[in-house]
Amino acid sequence: MRLQFTRLFGTSARLRGAIEAQRDALYRLAFAWCHEPALADDLVQETLLRALDRAGQLREPGRLKGWLRSILANALRDHYRRSRAFENVDDLDESVLADEATPETASESARLVARVRAEVGRLPLGQRQVVTLVDLEGCSYAEVSEILSVPIGTVMSRLCRARVALRERLLDAAPARHEVSSGRKVRIVR
């Protein structure tokens, strides 16, 4: 406890609060990348500790989110280097969209969510990171380039390859009918 207090002492309370406020967003991103709740927790903890230790390196407070995402990406990269582990897509969350009206549509939605998560989880790490940052987190290509420390062209090519792979895999598994049991039409673009 004393070490933690000493470590945090030099960091302003406002910055600590701003860093801590990003915990949930960092967890969602970490979980999207690794699909393991315990590992996501560990990565977020490591990210927060590194951020607090290196708070003096943050030059522009407006870039806090991108800076934290970069630290998270590096923490994940370090973890995989250390463990040489591969992602396990068998432990996927079977969450259901909350606004579904019937058990059939809820079940169908749960299967769709699980399928999309599984396919995103099967992408190579670089593609998975880019897809989650651009399509789920709403980051610009420039932000992703900075977060992952890769050229913007690499971001664009990884995103393109990931989207093509996801489209092909999900279309191959799409049901013959294109109407969801709730009566909504599903448009499949080939």
Residue frames as a rotation matrix with the C-alpha (Angstrom) as fourth column:
MET 1
0.575 0.818 0.000 0.00
0.818 -0.575 0.000 0.00
0.000 0.000 -1.000 0.00
ARG 2
0.434 -0.493 -0.754 2.84
0.162 -0.781 0.603 2.39
-0.886 -0.384 -0.259 0.87
LEU 3
-0.647 -0.689 0.328 4.54
0.404 0.055 0.913 1.68
-0.647 0.723 0.243 -2.48
GLN 4
-0.127 0.696 0.707 1.29
0.976 -0.039 0.213 2.39
0.176 0.717 -0.675 -4.31
PHE 5
0.776 0.419 -0.473 0.83
0.539 -0.829 0.149 5.68
-0.329 -0.370 -0.869 -2.45
THR 6
0.002 -0.875 -0.484 4.40
0.081 -0.482 0.872 6.67
-0.997 -0.041 0.070 -3.20
ARG 7
-0.648 -0.225 0.728 3.98
0.681 0.257 0.686 5.73
-0.342 0.940 -0.013 -6.83
LEU 8
0.133 0.839 0.527 0.81
0.941 -0.273 0.197 7.83
0.310 0.470 -0.826 -7.15
PHE 9
0.226 0.001 -0.974 2.00
0.724 -0.669 0.167 10.76
-0.652 -0.743 -0.152 -5.09
GLY 10
-0.666 -0.616 -0.420 3.65
0.195 -0.688 0.699 12.61
-0.720 0.384 0.579 -7.97
THR 11
-0.769 0.449 0.455 0.61
0.535 0.062 0.843 12.28
0.350 0.892 -0.287 -10.24
SER 12
-0.841 0.487 0.236 -2.09
-0.534 -0.818 -0.213 14.93
0.089 -0.306 0.948 -10.00
ALA 13
-0.594 0.697 0.402 -5.44
0.051 0.532 -0.845 13.81
-0.803 -0.481 -0.351 -8.66
ARG 14
0.265 0.727 -0.633 -7.17
-0.639 -0.359 -0.680 15.15
-0.722 0.585 0.370 -11.76
LEU 15
-0.190 -0.417 -0.889 -5.00
-0.943 0.329 0.048 13.11
0.273 0.847 -0.456 -14.12
ARG 16
-0.968 -0.113 0.225 -5.40
-0.194 0.905 -0.379 10.00
-0.160 -0.410 -0.898 -11.95
GLY 17
-0.220 0.970 0.104 -9.17
-0.134 0.076 -0.988 10.51
-0.966 -0.232 0.113 -12.13
ALA 18
0.305 0.297 -0.905 -9.10
-0.891 -0.245 -0.381 10.93
-0.335 0.923 0.190 -15.91
ILE 19
-0.623 -0.588 -0.515 -7.00
-0.709 0.703 0.056 7.79
0.330 0.400 -0.855 -16.30
GLU 20
-0.882 0.321 0.346 -9.27
-0.011 0.718 -0.696 5.80
-0.472 -0.617 -0.630 -13.96
ALA 21
0.005 0.948 -0.317 -12.35
-0.523 -0.268 -0.809 7.01
-0.852 0.170 0.494 -15.87
GLN 22
0.014 -0.077 -0.997 -11.07
-0.988 0.153 -0.025 5.12
0.154 0.985 -0.073 -18.93
ARG 23
-0.649 -0.359 0.670 -11.01
-0.569 0.814 -0.115 1.75
-0.504 -0.456 -0.733 -17.12
ASP 24
0.158 0.805 0.573 -14.30
-0.053 0.586 -0.809 0.42
-0.986 0.097 0.135 -18.57
ALA 25
0.805 0.105 -0.584 -13.46
-0.557 -0.210 -0.804 1.46
-0.207 0.972 -0.110 -22.13
LEU 26
-0.208 -0.957 -0.204 -10.01
-0.972 0.225 -0.063 -0.12
0.106 0.186 -0.977 -21.81
TYR 27
-0.481 0.091 0.872 -11.55
-0.348 0.893 -0.285 -3.34
-0.805 -0.440 -0.398 -20.48
ARG 28
0.626 0.773 0.101 -13.99
-0.170 0.263 -0.950 -3.55
-0.761 0.578 0.296 -23.42
LEU 29
0.597 -0.480 -0.643 -11.13
-0.786 -0.189 -0.588 -3.07
0.160 0.857 -0.490 -25.84
ALA 30
-0.490 -0.815 0.309 -8.85
-0.863 0.503 -0.041 -5.55
-0.122 -0.287 -0.950 -24.07
PHE 31
-0.175 0.504 0.846 -11.63
-0.194 0.824 -0.532 -8.14
-0.965 -0.257 -0.047 -23.96
ALA 32
0.820 0.472 -0.324 -12.37
-0.370 0.005 -0.929 -7.61
-0.437 0.882 0.179 -27.66
TRP 33
0.244 -0.824 -0.511 -8.71
-0.918 -0.025 -0.397 -8.32
0.314 0.566 -0.762 -28.39
CYS 34
-0.709 -0.702 0.064 -8.09
-0.671 0.645 -0.366 -11.30
0.216 -0.302 -0.929 -26.12
HIS 35
0.105 0.888 -0.448 -11.53
-0.523 0.432 0.735 -12.81
0.846 0.157 0.509 -25.32
GLU 36
-0.129 -0.170 -0.977 -10.42
0.686 0.696 -0.212 -13.77
0.716 -0.698 0.027 -21.81
PRO 37
0.765 0.540 0.351 -11.95
0.159 -0.687 0.709 -11.83
0.624 -0.486 -0.611 -18.88
ALA 38
0.781 -0.501 -0.372 -9.06
0.457 0.054 0.888 -12.48
-0.425 -0.864 0.271 -16.50
LEU 39
-0.216 -0.888 0.405 -6.44
0.958 -0.112 0.265 -11.53
-0.190 0.445 0.875 -19.08
ALA 40
0.113 0.335 0.935 -8.41
0.549 -0.805 0.222 -8.40
0.828 0.489 -0.275 -20.01
ASP 41
0.970 0.229 -0.082 -8.45
0.180 -0.445 0.877 -7.41
0.164 -0.866 -0.473 -16.32
ASP 42
0.388 -0.904 -0.180 -4.71
0.693 0.158 0.703 -7.99
-0.607 -0.398 0.688 -16.07
LEU 43
-0.263 -0.482 0.836 -4.03
0.933 -0.348 0.092 -5.97
0.247 0.804 0.541 -19.22
VAL 44
0.511 0.519 0.685 -6.12
0.302 -0.855 0.422 -3.06
0.805 -0.009 -0.594 -17.98
GLN 45
0.929 -0.214 -0.303 -4.38
0.276 -0.148 0.950 -3.15
-0.248 -0.966 -0.078 -14.60
GLU 46
0.011 -0.983 0.182 -0.99
0.883 0.095 0.459 -3.18
-0.469 0.156 0.869 -16.31
THR 47
-0.075 0.045 0.996 -2.09
0.771 -0.631 0.087 -0.31
0.633 0.774 0.013 -18.57
LEU 48
0.831 0.467 0.302 -3.26
0.170 -0.731 0.661 1.81
0.529 -0.498 -0.687 -15.65
LEU 49
0.698 -0.641 -0.318 -0.07
0.452 0.050 0.891 1.17
-0.555 -0.766 0.325 -13.69
ARG 50
-0.230 -0.803 0.549 2.12
0.961 -0.097 0.260 2.04
-0.155 0.587 0.794 -16.67
ALA 51
0.202 0.389 0.899 0.06
0.582 -0.786 0.209 5.16
0.788 0.481 -0.385 -17.36
LEU 52
0.983 0.182 -0.030 0.36
0.124 -0.532 0.837 6.34
0.137 -0.827 -0.546 -13.77
ASP 53
0.384 -0.916 -0.114 4.09
0.651 0.181 0.737 5.60
-0.655 -0.357 0.667 -13.71
ARG 54
-0.572 -0.640 0.514 4.63
0.795 -0.278 0.539 7.47
-0.202 0.717 0.668 -16.97
ALA 55
0.465 0.871 -0.159 2.08
0.812 -0.491 -0.317 10.26
-0.354 0.018 -0.935 -16.53
GLY 56
0.177 -0.486 -0.856 4.80
-0.021 -0.871 0.490 12.82
-0.984 -0.068 -0.165 -17.21
GLN 57
-0.771 -0.495 0.400 5.14
0.330 0.226 0.917 11.50
-0.544 0.839 -0.011 -20.76
LEU 58
0.086 0.883 0.462 1.63
0.987 -0.011 -0.163 12.63
-0.139 0.470 -0.872 -21.68
ARG 59
-0.855 -0.518 -0.022 2.21
0.501 -0.836 0.222 15.94
-0.133 0.178 0.975 -23.44
GLU 60
-0.740 0.662 0.116 -1.34
-0.489 -0.649 0.583 16.71
0.462 0.375 0.804 -24.56
PRO 61
-0.755 0.476 0.452 -4.18
-0.289 0.377 -0.880 15.89
-0.589 -0.795 -0.146 -22.13
GLY 62
0.168 0.867 -0.469 -6.61
-0.869 -0.095 -0.486 15.74
-0.466 0.489 0.737 -25.07
ARG 63
0.049 -0.247 -0.968 -4.77
-0.761 0.619 -0.197 12.68
0.647 0.746 -0.158 -26.35
LEU 64
-0.342 -0.186 0.921 -5.25
-0.886 0.390 -0.250 10.66
-0.313 -0.902 -0.298 -23.16
LYS 65
0.607 0.667 0.432 -7.52
-0.488 0.742 -0.460 8.02
-0.627 0.068 0.776 -24.72
GLY 66
0.836 -0.336 -0.433 -5.13
-0.324 0.335 -0.885 7.34
0.442 0.880 0.172 -27.59
TRP 67
-0.165 -0.938 0.305 -2.16
-0.833 -0.032 -0.552 7.26
0.528 -0.345 -0.776 -25.24
LEU 68
-0.126 0.195 0.973 -3.89
-0.798 0.563 -0.216 4.73
-0.589 -0.803 0.085 -22.98
ARG 69
0.883 0.467 0.047 -4.88
-0.330 0.689 -0.646 2.59
-0.334 0.555 0.762 -25.97
SER 70
0.432 -0.818 -0.380 -1.24
-0.551 0.094 -0.829 2.57
0.714 0.568 -0.410 -27.10
ILE 71
-0.431 -0.567 0.702 -0.16
-0.901 0.224 -0.372 1.41
0.053 -0.793 -0.607 -23.67
LEU 72
0.317 0.647 0.694 -2.86
-0.600 0.703 -0.381 -1.30
-0.735 -0.296 0.611 -23.75
ALA 73
0.911 -0.012 -0.412 -1.73
-0.362 0.452 -0.815 -2.49
0.196 0.892 0.408 -27.20
ASN 74
-0.029 -0.997 -0.068 1.86
-0.687 0.069 -0.723 -2.69
0.726 0.025 -0.687 -25.95
ALA 75
-0.290 -0.009 0.957 0.78
-0.881 0.393 -0.263 -4.57
-0.373 -0.920 -0.121 -22.82
LEU 76
0.745 0.605 0.280 -1.04
-0.416 0.750 -0.513 -7.13
-0.521 0.266 0.811 -24.96
ARG 77
0.678 -0.579 -0.453 1.94
-0.410 0.213 -0.887 -7.46
0.610 0.787 -0.093 -27.28
ASP 78
-0.321 -0.821 0.472 4.22
-0.868 0.055 -0.493 -7.96
0.379 -0.568 -0.731 -24.27
HIS 79
0.128 0.458 0.880 1.88
-0.759 0.617 -0.210 -10.59
-0.639 -0.640 0.426 -22.85
TYR 80
0.957 0.285 -0.047 1.88
-0.242 0.700 -0.672 -12.61
-0.159 0.655 0.739 -26.07
ARG 81
0.296 -0.927 -0.231 5.64
-0.581 0.017 -0.814 -12.35
0.758 0.375 -0.533 -26.35
ARG 82
-0.403 -0.453 0.795 6.03
-0.915 0.197 -0.352 -13.66
0.003 -0.869 -0.494 -22.81
SER 83
-0.054 0.501 0.864 3.46
-0.556 0.704 -0.443 -16.43
-0.830 -0.504 0.240 -22.96
ARG 84
-0.891 -0.225 -0.394 3.39
-0.452 0.344 0.823 -17.35
-0.050 0.912 -0.408 -26.65
ALA 85
-0.509 0.790 0.341 -0.28
0.258 0.518 -0.815 -18.04
-0.821 -0.327 -0.468 -26.00
PHE 86
-0.914 0.349 0.209 -2.94
0.160 -0.163 0.974 -18.17
0.374 0.923 0.093 -28.67
GLU 87
-0.585 0.764 0.274 -6.46
-0.811 -0.557 -0.177 -16.84
0.017 -0.326 0.945 -28.39
ASN 88
-0.912 0.388 0.136 -9.17
0.355 0.909 -0.218 -19.25
-0.208 -0.150 -0.966 -27.25
VAL 89
-0.735 0.677 -0.035 -12.40
-0.582 -0.603 0.546 -18.58
0.348 0.422 0.837 -29.10
ASP 90
-0.427 0.588 -0.687 -14.23
0.398 0.804 0.441 -21.36
0.812 -0.085 -0.577 -27.25
ASP 91
-0.495 0.187 -0.849 -14.77
0.850 -0.100 -0.517 -19.17
-0.181 -0.977 -0.110 -24.18
LEU 92
-0.816 0.169 0.553 -16.93
0.168 -0.846 0.506 -16.59
0.553 0.505 0.662 -25.93
ASP 93
-0.810 0.573 -0.129 -19.62
-0.095 -0.345 -0.934 -14.65
-0.579 -0.744 0.334 -24.12
GLU 94
-0.667 0.654 0.358 -23.15
0.714 0.423 0.559 -15.57
0.214 0.628 -0.748 -25.22
SER 95
-0.709 0.400 -0.580 -24.65
0.132 -0.733 -0.667 -12.17
-0.692 -0.550 0.467 -24.48
VAL 96
-0.230 0.767 0.599 -28.05
0.973 0.189 0.132 -11.37
-0.012 0.613 -0.790 -25.91
LEU 97
-0.810 0.034 0.585 -29.26
0.126 -0.965 0.230 -8.02
0.573 0.260 0.777 -27.16
ALA 98
-0.908 0.358 -0.217 -31.53
0.214 -0.047 -0.976 -6.58
-0.359 -0.933 -0.034 -24.47
ASP 99
-0.503 0.750 -0.429 -34.33
-0.673 -0.651 -0.350 -5.26
-0.542 0.113 0.833 -26.69
GLU 100
-0.881 0.171 -0.442 -35.41
-0.230 0.661 0.714 -8.55
0.414 0.731 -0.543 -28.28
ALA 101
-0.229 0.925 0.302 -39.12
-0.946 -0.285 0.154 -9.33
0.228 -0.250 0.941 -28.04
THR 102
0.803 0.587 -0.100 -39.33
-0.566 0.804 0.182 -13.12
0.187 -0.090 0.978 -28.19
PRO 103
0.445 -0.648 0.618 -37.21
-0.274 0.559 0.783 -16.06
-0.853 -0.518 0.072 -27.10
GLU 104
0.626 -0.184 0.758 -36.72
0.698 0.565 -0.440 -17.00
-0.347 0.805 0.482 -30.76
THR 105
0.783 -0.339 0.522 -35.34
0.137 -0.723 -0.677 -13.61
0.607 0.601 -0.520 -31.75
ALA 106
0.678 -0.562 0.474 -33.25
-0.713 -0.346 0.610 -13.48
-0.179 -0.751 -0.635 -28.59
SER 107
0.484 -0.476 0.734 -31.79
0.152 0.872 0.465 -16.88
-0.862 -0.113 0.495 -29.39
GLU 108
0.689 -0.182 0.701 -31.17
0.720 0.063 -0.691 -15.88
0.081 0.981 0.175 -33.00
SER 109
0.808 -0.385 0.446 -29.49
-0.317 -0.922 -0.223 -12.66
0.497 0.038 -0.867 -31.91
ALA 110
0.604 -0.595 0.530 -27.35
-0.532 0.194 0.824 -14.53
-0.593 -0.780 -0.199 -29.39
ARG 111
0.510 -0.401 0.761 -26.20
0.599 0.800 0.020 -16.91
-0.617 0.445 0.649 -32.11
LEU 112
0.753 -0.197 0.628 -25.41
0.473 -0.502 -0.724 -14.01
0.459 0.842 -0.285 -34.44
VAL 113
0.766 -0.478 0.429 -23.46
-0.620 -0.724 0.301 -12.12
0.167 -0.497 -0.852 -31.75
ALA 114
0.515 -0.577 0.634 -21.54
-0.198 0.639 0.743 -15.27
-0.834 -0.508 0.215 -30.84
ARG 115
0.611 -0.251 0.750 -20.79
0.744 0.504 -0.438 -15.96
-0.268 0.827 0.495 -34.50
VAL 116
0.797 -0.310 0.518 -19.52
0.050 -0.820 -0.570 -12.44
0.602 0.480 -0.638 -35.16
ARG 117
0.661 -0.567 0.491 -17.39
-0.724 -0.311 0.616 -12.50
-0.197 -0.763 -0.616 -32.00
ALA 118
0.546 -0.450 0.707 -16.00
0.203 0.890 0.409 -15.89
-0.813 -0.080 0.577 -32.93
GLU 119
0.654 -0.275 0.705 -15.08
0.744 0.067 -0.665 -14.72
0.136 0.959 0.248 -36.42
VAL 120
0.759 -0.433 0.487 -13.49
-0.394 -0.900 -0.186 -11.53
0.519 -0.051 -0.853 -35.13
GLY 121
0.623 -0.501 0.601 -11.60
-0.565 0.242 0.789 -13.68
-0.541 -0.831 -0.132 -32.62
ARG 122
0.609 -0.367 0.703 -10.27
0.539 0.842 -0.027 -15.86
-0.582 0.395 0.711 -35.45
LEU 123
0.908 -0.311 0.282 -8.70
0.039 -0.606 -0.795 -12.89
0.418 0.732 -0.537 -37.22
PRO 124
-0.034 -0.972 -0.232 -4.95
0.799 0.113 -0.591 -12.38
0.601 -0.206 0.772 -36.81
LEU 125
0.011 0.036 -0.999 -4.20
0.920 -0.393 -0.004 -10.08
-0.393 -0.919 -0.037 -33.87
GLY 126
-0.859 -0.416 -0.297 -3.23
0.281 -0.870 0.405 -7.08
-0.428 0.265 0.864 -36.01
GLN 127
-0.714 0.668 0.209 -6.45
0.118 -0.179 0.977 -7.26
0.690 0.722 0.049 -38.01
ARG 128
0.076 0.756 -0.650 -8.54
0.876 0.261 0.406 -7.84
0.476 -0.600 -0.642 -34.87
GLN 129
-0.357 -0.278 -0.892 -7.01
0.753 -0.651 -0.098 -4.78
-0.553 -0.706 0.442 -33.20
VAL 130
-0.997 -0.050 -0.054 -7.70
0.007 -0.791 0.612 -2.56
-0.073 0.610 0.789 -36.20
VAL 131
-0.438 0.899 -0.016 -11.30
0.340 0.181 0.923 -3.79
0.833 0.398 -0.385 -36.61
THR 132
0.139 0.531 -0.836 -12.13
0.978 0.056 0.199 -3.23
0.153 -0.845 -0.512 -32.95
LEU 133
-0.528 -0.392 -0.753 -10.51
0.564 -0.825 0.034 0.20
-0.635 -0.407 0.657 -32.84
VAL 134
-0.988 0.135 -0.070 -12.10
-0.142 -0.649 0.748 1.48
0.055 0.749 0.660 -36.07
ASP 135
-0.489 0.853 -0.184 -15.47
0.000 0.211 0.977 -0.27
0.872 0.478 -0.103 -36.16
LEU 136
0.182 0.590 -0.787 -16.26
0.813 0.360 0.458 -0.65
0.553 -0.723 -0.414 -32.46
GLU 137
-0.077 -0.305 -0.949 -14.38
0.869 -0.487 0.086 2.19
-0.488 -0.819 0.303 -30.79
GLY 138
0.823 0.526 0.215 -14.82
0.556 -0.666 -0.498 4.69
-0.119 0.529 -0.840 -33.63
CYS 139
0.159 -0.853 -0.496 -11.16
0.185 -0.468 0.864 5.67
-0.970 -0.230 0.084 -33.91
SER 140
0.794 -0.022 -0.607 -9.83
-0.560 -0.412 -0.719 7.35
-0.234 0.911 -0.340 -37.04
TYR 141
0.835 -0.540 -0.102 -7.16
0.375 0.696 -0.612 5.65
0.402 0.473 0.784 -39.14
ALA 142
0.109 -0.824 0.556 -4.63
-0.239 -0.564 -0.790 8.19
0.965 -0.047 -0.259 -37.88
GLU 143
0.307 0.061 0.950 -5.50
-0.947 -0.082 0.312 7.42
0.097 -0.995 0.033 -34.25
VAL 144
0.967 0.068 0.245 -5.19
-0.098 0.989 0.112 3.67
-0.235 -0.132 0.963 -34.86
SER 145
0.590 -0.805 0.053 -1.87
0.243 0.114 -0.963 4.23
0.770 0.582 0.263 -36.61
GLU 146
-0.051 -0.595 0.802 -0.58
-0.660 -0.583 -0.475 6.07
0.750 -0.553 -0.363 -33.56
ILE 147
0.546 0.351 0.761 -2.04
-0.828 0.369 0.423 3.61
-0.132 -0.860 0.492 -31.04
LEU 148
0.937 -0.107 0.332 -0.56
0.122 0.992 -0.024 0.54
-0.327 0.063 0.943 -32.74
SER 149
0.192 -0.915 -0.356 2.64
-0.434 -0.404 0.805 2.29
-0.880 -0.001 -0.475 -33.90
VAL 150
-0.250 -0.207 0.946 2.16
0.728 0.604 0.325 1.23
-0.639 0.769 0.000 -37.53
PRO 151
-0.980 -0.110 -0.165 1.91
-0.026 -0.754 0.656 3.30
-0.197 0.647 0.736 -40.73
ILE 152
-0.261 0.949 -0.176 -1.56
-0.617 -0.304 -0.726 4.46
-0.742 -0.081 0.665 -41.74
GLY 153
-0.117 0.152 -0.981 -1.34
-0.931 0.328 0.162 2.35
0.347 0.932 0.103 -44.92
THR 154
-0.891 -0.231 -0.391 -0.89
-0.081 0.928 -0.363 -0.73
0.447 -0.292 -0.846 -42.74
VAL 155
-0.699 0.711 0.071 -4.01
-0.165 -0.063 -0.984 0.22
-0.696 -0.700 0.161 -40.79
MET 156
-0.002 0.737 -0.676 -5.98
-0.916 -0.273 -0.294 0.56
-0.402 0.618 0.675 -44.00
SER 157
-0.308 -0.153 -0.939 -4.77
-0.704 0.700 0.117 -2.72
0.640 0.697 -0.323 -45.48
ARG 158
-0.995 -0.031 -0.095 -5.36
0.043 0.726 -0.686 -4.65
0.090 -0.687 -0.721 -42.24
LEU 159
-0.466 0.882 -0.063 -8.85
-0.385 -0.266 -0.884 -3.21
-0.797 -0.388 0.464 -41.98
CYS 160
0.017 0.446 -0.895 -9.64
-1.000 0.014 -0.012 -4.06
0.008 0.895 0.446 -45.59
ARG 161
-0.603 -0.320 -0.731 -8.35
-0.395 0.916 -0.075 -7.63
0.693 0.244 -0.678 -45.22
ALA 162
-0.962 0.260 0.079 -10.22
0.026 0.379 -0.925 -8.08
-0.270 -0.888 -0.371 -41.95
ARG 163
-0.225 0.938 -0.264 -13.52
-0.664 -0.346 -0.663 -6.84
-0.713 0.026 0.700 -43.38
VAL 164
-0.080 0.139 -0.987 -13.18
-0.909 0.395 0.130 -9.05
0.408 0.908 0.095 -46.46
ALA 165
-0.843 -0.300 -0.446 -12.43
-0.122 0.915 -0.385 -12.08
0.524 -0.270 -0.808 -44.29
LEU 166
-0.798 0.594 0.099 -15.34
-0.097 0.036 -0.995 -11.35
-0.595 -0.804 0.029 -41.96
ARG 167
-0.065 0.801 -0.595 -17.74
-0.918 -0.281 -0.278 -10.78
-0.390 0.528 0.754 -44.84
GLU 168
-0.278 -0.101 -0.955 -16.73
-0.696 0.706 0.128 -14.06
0.662 0.701 -0.266 -46.51
ARG 169
-0.951 -0.152 -0.268 -16.90
0.058 0.766 -0.640 -16.10
0.302 -0.625 -0.720 -43.30
LEU 170
-0.670 0.742 -0.014 -20.20
-0.198 -0.197 -0.960 -14.63
-0.715 -0.641 0.279 -42.16
LEU 171
-0.042 0.659 -0.751 -21.83
-0.987 -0.145 -0.072 -14.94
-0.156 0.738 0.657 -45.59
ASP 172
-0.596 -0.233 -0.768 -20.77
-0.437 0.897 0.066 -18.58
0.674 0.375 -0.637 -45.82
ALA 173
-0.927 0.213 -0.310 -22.57
0.375 0.583 -0.721 -19.22
0.027 -0.784 -0.620 -42.56
ALA 174
-0.713 0.694 -0.103 -25.61
-0.655 -0.711 -0.256 -17.05
-0.251 -0.115 0.961 -43.39
PRO 175
-0.342 0.678 0.650 -28.96
0.199 0.729 -0.655 -18.84
-0.918 -0.094 -0.384 -43.45
ALA 176
-0.680 0.133 0.721 -30.70
0.732 0.164 0.661 -19.34
-0.031 0.977 -0.209 -46.79
ARG 177
0.416 0.864 0.283 -33.54
0.834 -0.486 0.260 -17.04
0.362 0.128 -0.923 -45.81
HIS 178
-0.644 -0.673 0.364 -32.81
0.537 -0.737 -0.411 -13.37
0.545 -0.069 0.836 -45.30
GLU 179
0.067 0.717 0.694 -35.63
-0.361 -0.631 0.686 -12.52
0.930 -0.297 0.217 -42.96
VAL 180
-0.931 -0.351 0.098 -35.28
-0.185 0.226 -0.956 -12.60
0.314 -0.909 -0.275 -39.20
SER 181
-0.555 0.755 -0.349 -38.20
0.758 0.632 0.162 -14.19
0.343 -0.175 -0.923 -37.36
SER 182
-0.418 0.404 -0.814 -39.22
0.503 -0.643 -0.578 -10.79
-0.756 -0.651 0.066 -35.98
GLY 183
0.616 0.691 0.379 -40.14
0.676 -0.216 -0.704 -9.77
-0.404 0.690 -0.600 -39.51
ARG 184
0.497 -0.514 -0.699 -37.13
-0.416 -0.848 0.328 -7.52
-0.762 0.128 -0.635 -40.04
LYS 185
0.973 -0.229 0.037 -35.35
0.124 0.378 -0.917 -7.84
0.197 0.897 0.396 -43.34
VAL 186
0.385 -0.921 -0.065 -31.64
0.069 -0.042 0.997 -8.52
-0.920 -0.388 0.047 -43.33
ARG 187
0.923 -0.117 -0.366 -29.73
-0.385 -0.283 -0.879 -7.16
-0.001 0.952 -0.306 -46.30
ILE 188
0.428 -0.815 0.390 -26.78
0.356 0.549 0.756 -9.28
-0.831 -0.185 0.525 -47.30
VAL 189
0.750 -0.266 -0.605 -24.29
-0.605 -0.645 -0.466 -7.46
-0.266 0.716 -0.645 -49.51
ARG 190
0.648 -0.531 0.546 -22.09
0.515 0.834 0.200 -9.66
-0.562 0.152 0.813 -51.65
